[in-house]
Amino acid sequence: MRAFEEHSGKLTSFAYAMTRDRDVADDLVQETFLRLVKELGAGRTPDNTPAWLFRVCANLATSRGRRVTVAQRFLRSVRSLPDQAPADVETLRRETNSALLAGLATLPADARAALLMASQGFNGREIAEAVGKSEMATRTMMFRAREKLRVYLVKEEVHS
């Protein structure tokens, strides 16, 4: 299936960013493509296949309830970190990535999906279609999501 070859890599990265669990991400991608096969089998072809795939994947991730799990796991890991400064750049990078993923987990699912899609190179129209909003509403939502994420990262004392 050409759609799988073209989109599975980005979709897996997207699912992993939403769930922080490789196995769950793989399951979400498989389920997403299974639903595409069912749609095609029923004679329904999505107008914009990549946007449709990302929207279905985001909806599946949300339904699994990963947002709460990710936030709780992050808080537990922060509490167990030693008070000393990171020993090297790699440690700092991992902590920053963890904080960023935890910050994303605090956002509503559609805002999180929109930011992740933008980071994957999708344009505003494709993102708006995937989240089911107008382009203007999507831009506003993304602005607010970025601001909320920035405030979260400042609060967590994450500096880039």
N, C-alpha and C positions, 0 to 999 in steps of 0.2 A: 504494500500500500504506500503510494507516494507521500501521502499526508504524514504517515508515521516517520518516514525517512527524513522529511523536511522539518518536522516540528517536534519530534520526540525529545531531542536534546534540550532545547529551550524550555519545553514543557516540564521536563524532569527537573531542571534547575529551578524553575518557577515553583513547582510543587515542593521541592526541598526547602526553598526559602520560606514557604508558607508553613511547613510542618516541622522542619529541622530534624527529620527522620527519613533516612534514605529508603528504608523498606516501605514506609507509608507513602513516600513520594512515588516510588515505583508502582505501588498498588493504585494510587490515584491516576497515574498516567495510563496504566492498563485499563482501568475502568473508563477513563475519558475516551480512549480510542474504541473501546467496546461500544460505548454509547454512540460514537460516530458511525460505526459499522451498522448499528441498529437503525440510526437515522437514514443512512444511505439505503439500507435494505427496505425501509418503508417508503422509499421514493422521495425522501426529503433531503435536499442538499443545502447545507448552510450557505448563506450569501457570502460570508467572510469566514472561511474555515479556520484560520489561525485565531481570530477573535472568538469564535464559537468554542474552540478547544480550550482556550485560556479561561473563558467564562465558566464552562462546565467544570474544569479542574478546580477553579476557585470555589465554586459552589460545593463541590464534593469535599474539599478541604475544610470548608466552613462547617459542613454538616458533621464532620468527624470531631468537632469540638477541640481542635488543636490549640486554639488561641489561649484558652485558660491553662492548658497543660504546659505550654511553652513558657508562659509568664511564671507559673509556679516553679518550674524546673530552674529557670534563670534566677529567681529570687533565692532558691535553696543554694545554688552554686555560688552566688555572691556572698551569702552569709558564711560559707565555708572557706572563702579565700583568706589567705594570710594578710595582715595589715601592711606588709612590706611592699615596696614598689616592684613592678615587674622586672624580672632579671634580664630580659632581652626583647628585641623588637618583635619576634615571633609571638611571644606571650602577649604583648600589648595588642598585636593584630588580632589574635584569637579573642581577647577580652572585648575589643572594639566590635568585632563581628558578632559576638554573643549579645552585646548590648544593643547593637543595631537590629538584630533579629528579634530580640525581646521588645524593643521599641515598636517595631513593625507589628508585633503581636497585640499591642495595645490599640491599634487602629481598627476601625470597622473593616469588615471583610472586603467591601467594595473599594475602599480607599487603599487598603493594603494591596489588593490585586492591581489597582491602577498604577501605583508607584512601582510595583515589581514589573508590570508590563512596560512601563516607560523605561525602566532600567534595561530591559531586553530589546529596546529599540522600536517599540510600537509607536505609531503616531497618535495624535490626539483623537482623530476620528475612529481609529481602530479601538482605542481604549474606551472611548465613549460608548461605542457599540457593545463592547464586551461587558461593561458594567451597567448598561441599560439606561444611560443618562444622555442629555444633550452635551455637545462639546463644551459649551460655556459652563454648565453645571459640573462637568468632569474637571475642567480647569480649576474651578473654585474649590471643589472637593480636594483635588491634589494639592493646591496651595495650602489649604487648612491642614491637610495630613502632613505635609512637609514641616509646617510650623509646629504641629503637635509633636512630631518626631524630633525636631530640633530641641524643643523644650525638654522632652524626655531625656535626650542625650546630655544636655547641659545639666539636668538634675542628677543624672547618673555619673556626671563628671567625666564624660567621654570626650576627648579632644582629638581632632584629626590633624 
